[in-house]
Amino acid sequence: MTASATHKAIDAVFRIESAKIIASVARMVRDVGLAEELAQDALVAALETWPASGVPDNPGAWLMTTAKNRALDRLRQRKLHAEKEDELTREIEQLLADAMPRVDAALDDDIGDDLLRLVFTACHPVLSTEARVALTLRLLGGLTTDEIARAFLVPESTIAQRIVRAKRTLAEARVPFEVPRTAELAERLSSVLEVVYLVFNEGYSATSGEHWVRPTLCEDALRLGRILAQLTPREPEVHGLVALMEIQASRLAARIGPKGEPILLLDQNRARWDQLLIGRGLAALERAEAQGGALGPYALQAAIAACHARALAAADTDWSRIAALYDALAALTPSPVVELNRAVAVAMAFGPAAGLSIVDKLAGEPALKGYHLLPSVRADLLAKLGRDEEACAEFKRAADLTRNERERALLLGRAAACAKGTRQ
Amino acid sequence: MRFMMLMIPKGYESATPGTLPDAEGVARMMKYNESLQKAGVLLALDGLHPPSMGARVSFEGGKPKVRDGPFAEAKEVLGGYWMIQVKSKEEAVAWASRCPAGPNEVIEIRQVQEFADFPPDVQQAAAGLPEMQLSRGGT
């Protein structure tokens, strides 16, 4: 193997192992920031050793053992420095006593608990949402800061700083490395799911930039979601979120036209929907429902996505079921955005006038101020009602508001079509 | 990106109908499959019955000709596959390297073609292909 091929092989192994290593080491040193440093040290050691010695038979175990040994060294050093302070010494002695048996634990040992602790720590409420996203992708997704920066179209230094600050915040707040107790579990889990779905959505409908979708981010989020579903198999909302992401991701290829322009759901070539992902999504939704989670917010959204996935042609869509699911979603998590989506479903099920009356009630809604989909949906319904002049103005307003170049072009195209009086 | 890991067990080309892996082999492989699933990379997997239970359709002279297995000319045949989603070919190789396979087994790694891999004219020509996938039914 050439040196560069070995480097690539090492990177690949590290991507597979890094979350497990960080989780196991964090359990020893009770500090995710330090744990990540030690995992990086193990990576550097591999990069120094393997090109000459060859990749070991069990590269994951090699990295894990190296990182754990460095963790022990670090704890011993700290003990030396702390010798004068009794309390600190006792604390470190306790850590060392806990850590020793972990060094020899086989790689195959179930470290699911440690991974779950890592998930909850990276998504801890003491951190800003941005910081949670960056830290989760870094620590659990195994992405480099450069990869995260490219995915979110920000300079690498911004992400690097964000991660450094997040680690410092966790250390200063002395956030314990643990899975939250039952009382807080639901709320903390929903914060984890929010982070995963945010990553997915940034890939699914990029809020900025010249591309409408960034599929790699969707894949990263799906991978995180699938890992989480394995770690918490009894949490229906986790399966609900996975179902939602699998089904939405099944449409990724169909959502972009040949020139990179967005293609809306009902105009998509359903033959290009990925049946493998749809199958996985429907199975995950069944798991959520079987666990009594049919009415969870993610499961409901997944059920809506599933209605589309099951319809072989747009005309076959069960809109009254979708409208009913949106009713349930609006009752559970009332928000102007859900209401707007409900309006679309109601319009499809019961006619554009019924939808428009819901949309018109949202007109002064402060939360939707500047949200391009409000005028965009309104324009669509007006166009369907033959009110072309009003529709044209609304499409233009929507085009002014979107930050996505591809979407702007689509909206301006529809405005022009209305202006000509040709309804779409 | 997606990869198929194709399992090619030597000797499977002449395996008798009904040949199945033993319990120990299955248990070992299940542990591996579980590790793929826990890592969030596994999309699908299947094991295949031996060729002696299958058939080959050839098209020599432009006409389909069906022959039941086993196939004397086959030097290596598939025993099963995994479909995984990973970041790079190297990662696929790293996963394949962890498989508890036997000394007479080979795993071939092949990247799955995506629609976007094709130039526009081929994309147009391939527009009918996914419809065939759809007709596999509402799985």
Chai-1 contact restraints between the chains, C-beta under 6 A:
chainA,res_idxA,chainB,res_idxB,connection_type,confidence,min_distance_angstrom,max_distance_angstrom,comment,restraint_id
A,K8,B,E90,contact,1.0,0.0,6.0,A-B,restraint_1
A,A9,B,E90,contact,1.0,0.0,6.0,A-B,restraint_2
A,A12,B,S88,contact,1.0,0.0,6.0,A-B,restraint_3
A,A12,B,E90,contact,1.0,0.0,6.0,A-B,restraint_4
A,A12,B,E91,contact,1.0,0.0,6.0,A-B,restraint_5
A,A12,B,A94,contact,1.0,0.0,6.0,A-B,restraint_6
A,V13,B,A94,contact,1.0,0.0,6.0,A-B,restraint_7
A,I16,B,A94,contact,1.0,0.0,6.0,A-B,restraint_8
A,R223,B,G40,contact,1.0,0.0,6.0,A-B,restraint_9
A,R226,B,G40,contact,1.0,0.0,6.0,A-B,restraint_10
A,I227,B,G40,contact,1.0,0.0,6.0,A-B,restraint_11
A,Q230,B,K38,contact,1.0,0.0,6.0,A-B,restraint_12
A,A253,B,F115,contact,1.0,0.0,6.0,A-B,restraint_13
A,P258,B,P120,contact,1.0,0.0,6.0,A-B,restraint_14
A,A271,B,P130,contact,1.0,0.0,6.0,A-B,restraint_15
A,A271,B,E131,contact,1.0,0.0,6.0,A-B,restraint_16
A,A271,B,L134,contact,1.0,0.0,6.0,A-B,restraint_17
A,R272,B,P130,contact,1.0,0.0,6.0,A-B,restraint_18
A,Q275,B,Q133,contact,1.0,0.0,6.0,A-B,restraint_19
A,Q275,B,T139,contact,1.0,0.0,6.0,A-B,restraint_20
A,G279,B,T139,contact,1.0,0.0,6.0,A-B,restraint_21
